[in-house]
Each structure stands twice: as structure tokens, then as C-alpha cells.
Amino acid sequence: MRYLTAGESHGPQLTTILEGLPAGLPLTAEDINGELARRQKGYGRGRRMQIEKDEVQITGGVRHGYTLGSPVSLVVENNDWKHWTKIMGQESLDPGAEEDIKRKITRPRPGHADLNGALKYGHRDMRNVLERSSARETTVRVAAGAAAKKLLSLLGIEVASHVVEIGGVKAASLEYKSLQELRETTEASPVRCFDPAAAEKMMAAIDDAKKNGDSIGGIVEVIVEGMPAGVGSYVHYDRKLDAKLAGAIVSINAFKGVEFGIGFEAARKPGSEVHDEIAWDAEKGYYRETNRLGGFEGGMTTGMPIVVRGVMKPIPTLYKPLKSVDIDTKERFEASIERSDSCAVPAASVVAENVVAWELAAAIVEQFYSDRFDVLLDSVNRQRQAARDF
């Protein structure tokens, strides 16, 4: 499985083409729109989310509610495009009309892709960079992940996420009975936090950041239950599934770190308090007494819940902008301001959930026969039974 995305933040639409979904997978626009709506929510979001109402159009690869086995094409239109048609239009400009381009960006923002992208591609107007490097692109990454989540759910694999820290405010490690309880509680929270006391403090921290023209980051956690053991590989470095998940997490805009299970805490503990002892019973087969390694050993799933966290830095677009240098005049200026959020961590947890779902679905499709969904389902279930009987 693979996908490509295309489109700019203020262009007419965002597009993704998914390749590798098995034929016969039930898939409708409603399966995807629910995830897109979740991405738009969250305390601290900016005005852009009040303009857009993200809904997908399936323009290829699905007929009468089922995938065909051919590439699936998904489109999400940008409502804000109508205000940017002259600035972001695709048509060639008349000679000398370049002077008429409004909102030309020559002042790169610290922390963004602006300057590096301009240096790479030779763009004198850095809007060519920021329009594509914008987190708006994650809209169709979530759409791709929604298709993957549908595949996983029909294989008995459930994915959820929540926010564990914002701006230094940490959620208490509260026990939840099931992923369904975690989902229901966090969906009702403006910051997607399971701890209601911490959620109130997180919202206060976001309010303070907004009042000060600043931004704050945080940590999100994705949890997956139901993955069969042995998915991934210990044989080749590029087939280790935890490595693929790590790459997927840090590929999300503004994410700078990732950890599994107890993560970096393992550096401060002896091995006896890090590794998970193995047990067996007739009903479950092999399992671990603990899950400190977050569901992975040797680049492969253990059958225990996958627990992966990502750290998101504060959004670099600030309403009290940092200093920068104009690439035309070389004079020192305050960096340009684009419309932005004071905190996007709650929305980023949804993005993380969906990019993780994609990598897990891709690993299953790679490892098992996957041209037909019914055969894939049978293959995965036989693998589960073989692991229990081993």
C-alpha cells in the first residue's frame, strides 16, 4: 500500500491516490468524513477551521460501496480557495503581471520550511513553499488513514488516540476499561484528554498562549489493539514495523520525537524493569505480563497493544513573530504572519492516529495475500489461530 497527496493550502483542492487496498473492502464517504470532522475539532484551533467543512469525494476505485482493487482517488475541496483564486491561480501570468501578485512572501518564518524550501527550489516568493508545507495537507493524510482504519476494523484491529500533555500540563495515568471508553471520553473533551482535571489546565494554558500571541505544543499517544503477533520483520532494517511507525509519526508537521511503551524512560531503568516477561494460556496463547516495550520486539508486533507517542513542538507561526531576514533586501524584520492556531495538539492526535493506521494496514497487506479482502481476512485469522496453537 502507498499513497501520494497533491494540493496547496489555499489551492482549489487536496487530492490523494491510494494504491494497494484489497478489492471488496466496504468503503464509503461517510467512513472518511467522520475522521475529517475529528481532525477539524480541538481547543486552540484557528479561524481556518471555521471556514472549511472538510468532506471527501471518492472519485475513483470504489463502486457501489466496495473497493475495486484499483487505485482509490479521494478529493477534499478548499472552501477558502474562492478568496485566493488570483493569488494561487494555475494560469500563466501576462508579461509584467508578476508585480500584481499580492501577499508575496520574502520574509521566512523561523521554524517553518520557508527558507530551506526556497533555497532548495530557488523560489523568490516563499508562498510557493509554505502553501505546500502547511499542515493543511494532513487533511488528505487523514482521509487515507480513514480508509486504512476501515480495513483494520474489519480485521478486528482497533485504533485510538488521546492527548497526554499540552504546554507542560500532564494528564494523570488514569485507567480506562476499553478503547471504546477512551474514545468516548476523549471525543467529548475539547483537548482530547482522558483526565478531566488536566484538560481544564490544558485549556487554560492554551488561552494564556493565545493571549500572549504565542503557541504551545504537547504529546499525543496512539493505542492499537488486536494486531496479530509477528507483523513486521527482524530480517531487514527497512521492514521493521516500529521503525515505519516512528517515521510516520515524525513525518507529521511539527512532530519532533517518538517513543514506544515506556520510551526514553527505559534509559533510566535496569533491564529487569524494561523487558516484558512471556506467559501462555490455552485461550490467549503467548502474551506478555507487562507491555513496557509498547507491543514491539525485534521490529515485529508481539500481539500486545501497540503504544506509540509523538511530541509536537509549538506551532512556529506566532502573532508576536520572531526575527528573520528578508531574502530580497537582506534586512532584519519580524517574520511574516500567516493565519494559524495557538495549539493544534488535539487535532494532531487524530492525524497521528491515522498515519499509524495506514502503516499498520500497509504492513498487513504486504505480509498477507491481499488482492481480495475476504481472503485477507481469512489469512489474518488463520495466522492468529496458528499463533495460539504454536
WONOR-V578205 format. One record per residue. N is the residue number from 1. D_LAST is the distance of its C-alpha to the last C-alpha in Angstrom with 2 decimals. Layout:
# WONOR-V578205
N;D_LAST, N;D_LAST
This chain:
# WONOR-V578205
1;29.31, 2;32.49, 3;35.70, 4;39.25, 5;41.76, 6;45.54, 7;48.47, 8;50.57, 9;50.96, 10;54.36, 11;53.95, 12;53.92, 13;50.16, 14;46.69, 15;44.49, 16;40.88, 17;39.28, 18;35.54, 19;33.87, 20;30.41, 21;29.86, 22;28.37, 23;30.83, 24;30.87, 25;30.02, 26;32.40, 27;34.62, 28;38.08, 29;40.53, 30;39.91, 31;36.27, 32;37.75, 33;40.97, 34;39.33, 35;37.72, 36;41.05, 37;42.89, 38;40.58, 39;41.28, 40;45.02, 41;45.03, 42;45.22, 43;47.96, 44;49.90, 45;49.67, 46;52.81, 47;55.19, 48;53.24, 49;50.79, 50;53.82, 51;54.87, 52;51.64, 53;49.81, 54;46.74, 55;45.70, 56;43.83, 57;45.03, 58;42.48, 59;44.53, 60;42.16, 61;38.78, 62;38.60, 63;40.26, 64;40.62, 65;37.92, 66;35.16, 67;34.39, 68;35.46, 69;33.16, 70;36.25, 71;37.09, 72;37.72, 73;40.96, 74;41.67, 75;45.07, 76;46.32, 77;50.10, 78;51.92, 79;54.64, 80;56.35, 81;56.98, 82;60.27, 83;61.69, 84;60.64, 85;61.59, 86;64.36, 87;62.51, 88;59.21, 89;60.54, 90;59.36, 91;62.83, 92;64.84, 93;67.56, 94;71.21, 95;72.78, 96;73.56, 97;71.50, 98;69.00, 99;71.37, 100;70.70, 101;67.00, 102;66.62, 103;64.41, 104;63.88, 105;61.63, 106;62.90, 107;61.81, 108;58.12, 109;56.29, 110;54.64, 111;50.87, 112;50.76, 113;50.17, 114;53.89, 115;55.38, 116;52.48, 117;52.11, 118;55.86, 119;55.90, 120;53.05, 121;54.58, 122;58.25, 123;58.73, 124;62.01, 125;61.12, 126;57.90, 127;57.35, 128;55.70, 129;53.02, 130;52.66, 131;52.42, 132;49.19, 133;47.77, 134;48.24, 135;45.30, 136;46.48, 137;44.17, 138;41.16, 139;42.24, 140;40.69, 141;37.71, 142;37.01, 143;37.64, 144;35.02, 145;32.56, 146;33.40, 147;32.29, 148;28.99, 149;28.64, 150;29.25, 151;26.44, 152;24.02, 153;25.23, 154;24.60, 155;20.96, 156;20.74, 157;21.40, 158;24.46, 159;26.72, 160;29.58, 161;32.01, 162;34.79, 163;37.51, 164;37.22, 165;40.48, 166;43.77, 167;46.73, 168;45.61, 169;44.99, 170;41.48, 171;39.65, 172;38.57, 173;34.84, 174;34.92, 175;31.89, 176;31.13, 177;29.22, 178;27.66, 179;28.05, 180;30.45, 181;32.65, 182;32.59, 183;33.62, 184;36.33, 185;37.84, 186;37.88, 187;39.20, 188;42.13, 189;42.80, 190;45.24, 191;43.30, 192;39.76, 193;39.37, 194;37.57, 195;40.07, 196;43.42, 197;45.52, 198;44.22, 199;44.68, 200;48.38, 201;48.80, 202;47.02, 203;49.43, 204;52.34, 205;51.22, 206;51.05, 207;54.53, 208;55.89, 209;54.52, 210;56.05, 211;59.36, 212;59.47, 213;58.69, 214;55.46, 215;51.71, 216;48.63, 217;44.94, 218;41.80, 219;38.02, 220;35.58, 221;31.93, 222;29.34, 223;26.28, 224;23.41, 225;20.88, 226;18.09, 227;17.07, 228;13.46, 229;11.74, 230;12.50, 231;15.85, 232;18.52, 233;18.59, 234;19.22, 235;20.92, 236;24.21, 237;26.21, 238;27.21, 239;23.72, 240;22.68, 241;22.37, 242;23.89, 243;26.79, 244;27.36, 245;27.48, 246;29.89, 247;32.06, 248;32.11, 249;33.26, 250;36.03, 251;37.16, 252;38.42, 253;42.14, 254;43.08, 255;39.56, 256;39.72, 257;36.54, 258;32.88, 259;30.37, 260;26.80, 261;25.96, 262;28.62, 263;29.82, 264;32.93, 265;32.92, 266;30.31, 267;33.26, 268;34.99, 269;32.27, 270;30.78, 271;27.19, 272;26.36, 273;27.39, 274;25.67, 275;22.03, 276;19.41, 277;17.77, 278;14.02, 279;13.09, 280;10.51, 281;11.45, 282;10.57, 283;12.24, 284;11.31, 285;7.89, 286;8.72, 287;12.39, 288;15.56, 289;18.46, 290;20.87, 291;21.13, 292;23.85, 293;22.51, 294;22.62, 295;19.11, 296;19.01, 297;18.00, 298;18.95, 299;20.22, 300;16.98, 301;16.06, 302;13.93, 303;13.75, 304;16.65, 305;20.11, 306;21.87, 307;25.24, 308;27.80, 309;31.53, 310;34.50, 311;38.05, 312;40.93, 313;44.33, 314;47.49, 315;48.74, 316;51.39, 317;53.91, 318;56.22, 319;59.35, 320;60.86, 321;60.01, 322;59.51, 323;61.84, 324;61.39, 325;63.51, 326;64.96, 327;63.99, 328;67.37, 329;69.78, 330;67.68, 331;69.07, 332;67.00, 333;66.19, 334;63.96, 335;60.91, 336;60.95, 337;59.55, 338;57.33, 339;56.28, 340;53.19, 341;51.17, 342;51.67, 343;47.93, 344;45.17, 345;42.18, 346;41.39, 347;41.45, 348;39.48, 349;36.56, 350;36.36, 351;36.55, 352;33.75, 353;31.56, 354;32.19, 355;31.83, 356;28.42, 357;27.48, 358;28.70, 359;26.66, 360;23.40, 361;24.28, 362;25.34, 363;22.09, 364;20.16, 365;22.83, 366;22.63, 367;18.90, 368;18.64, 369;21.24, 370;23.90, 371;27.18, 372;26.74, 373;25.50, 374;24.30, 375;22.09, 376;20.83, 377;19.97, 378;18.04, 379;16.13, 380;15.22, 381;14.18, 382;11.94, 383;10.28, 384;10.01, 385;8.54, 386;5.89, 387;5.15, 388;5.66, 389;3.81, 390;0.00
